């Protein structure tokens, strides 16, 4: 223990300990807030990537490119393209669901303000204990807020994860599709 803490009275040590715990709870809430924003960013990036692939797939359907595609890849390539497009749409859907999760628990400061006013109206002899009780109450509030935020983030993370997984599968199928077309084109050029 540092000299600073050794020179404190037991009540001061208790107060420091409770304040540190309260700060830890507030930091936990801040961490959950950062995770929430990070999950939103991941969902937006996944939608953007899936959108680029989806745009490319739809551009493929225009003009004579699709007819050439069918001649080169046949039914198998068409089915794989359909699966990739479906996975891209599903990826976007999951990520939009994640982005729509907006529940963010907040602390009602009005109640805290009233509690502080009541504490300050008490005699000096009661302030120390009431102050500690107030801090403990704040700890309970911040723990509840952080837990609620973490539950929100868990739901958001599950949706983003599903979206990213669908995107990964779509990229796999698109790669497989390119491989099939390349092999088909190579075989037809050899004939």
N, C-alpha and C positions, 0 to 999 in steps of 0.2 A: 504494500500500500504506500502511496506517495506521501510525502510530508504534508501536503495540502490536506489530504484526507485524515491523517493522524491527528491534526490539530482541531478537528471539528468535534462538536458535541454529538452525542448519540442522535439527537433529534435532527441535527444538520446532516448527519450521515444518512439517516432515513430519507430525508427530503431529497438529497442528491440521488440516492438509489431509485426512488420513485420517479424523479424527473428523468433519469436515464432510461428507465423502463418505458415511460411515456414517449420519450423521443424515439426509442426503438420501435414502438408501435406506429408512430407517425411515419417513420422511415419505411416500415413494412407496407403501409398504405401507398407511399410514394413509389415504392418498387412495383406494386401492383398497377399503379397508374402508368408507369413506364412500360410494363409488359402489355397493358391494354393498347397503348399507342403502337407498340412494336407489332402486335398481332394485326392491328388495322393496316399497318404498312405492308405486312406480308400478304394479307388478303388482297390489297390493291395491286401489288406487284404480280400476284398470281393471276388476277383478272386481266391485267395488261398483257402478260405473256400469252395466256390462253386466247385472248382477243386477237392478238397478232396471228397466231396459228389458225384460228377460226376464220379470220379474214382471208388468209391464204387459201384455206380449203374452199371457201365460197368463191373466190376468184377463179379457182380451178374449174368450177362448174360452168363458167361462162365461155362462150366461143367454142372453138373446135378442140380445145385442150382436153375436155372430158371425153370426147369421142376417141382421141388418140390414147388416152389413159385406159379406156375400156379395151381397146384393141391390144394394148401392150400387157395390161395386168389381168384382164378378164374379170370374172365374177369374184374371185378371191380378193383381188385388189379393191374392188368396189365395196365388198363387205368390210374389209379392213379400214377403208376410208370412212365408211359410215360409222364404224365403232369409234374411230379417232374423233370424228366430229361430235358424236354423242358424249364422249368423255370430256371433250373441251367444254361443251355446253353445261355438263354436270359440274365440272370444275368451277366455272363461273357462277353457277347457281349456289354451290356451297359457300364460296367466298362472299357472295352478296349477302347470304344469310348471316355470315360472320360479321360483316360490316353493319348489318341492321341491329346487331346486339348492342344496345346503347345504355343499358342500365348501369349507372355508376352511383354507388352509395356515397352520400355526402354527409358531413357533420352539420347539424343545425346549431349554428353559433349562438342563436338567440337564447337557448336554454343555458349554455355555458356562461353567457353574459349575465343572466339572471342569478345563476349560482354564485358567481364572483361578487356581484353586488350584495348578496345575502351574507357571504363570508366577511366582507369588509364592514358590514354593519355590526358584527359581533364584537364583544370585548377582546382585547389583545390576548388574553389568556386562552381563549377558545380558537383563535385564528390558526394556530399551528396544526391542531388536530383536524379542524375543518378543511384547512388547505390540503393536508395529506389525503383526506377523504375525497376532496374534489379531484385531486390528481389521479387517485385510484379509479374514480368514476370515469374520468377522461380516458384512462387506460382501457377500461372495459368498452367504452364507445369506440375507440380507435381499433381495438382488436376485432370488434364486430364489423366495423367498416372494411377493414383489410380482408377479413374472411369473406364478406359479401363480394368484394371486388375480385378476390381470387376465384370464387365460384363462377362469377361472370366470365373471367378470363379462361377458366377451364372449358366452359361451353363454347366460347369464341375459338379457343385453340383446337377443339375437336372439329369444328366446321372448317377452319383453315387447313388443318391436316388432311381432311377428306378432299378438299379442293386441290391441294398440292399433290396428293396421291393420284387423283384423276388426271391431273395435268401430266404427271410423270408417265402414267400409262398411255396417255394420248401421244406423248412424244415417242414412246417406245413403238406404238403402232404406226406412227408416221414414219419412223425410221425403217421399220419392217416393210412398210409400203414402198418406200424409196428403193430398198434392196430388191424387192420383187420386181419393180419396174425396171431397175437397172439390169437384173438378170434376164428378164424377158426381152428387153431391147437387145441385149448382147446375144442371146440365143437366136433371135430373129435376124440379126445382122449376119450371123454365121451361116444361115440357110440360103 
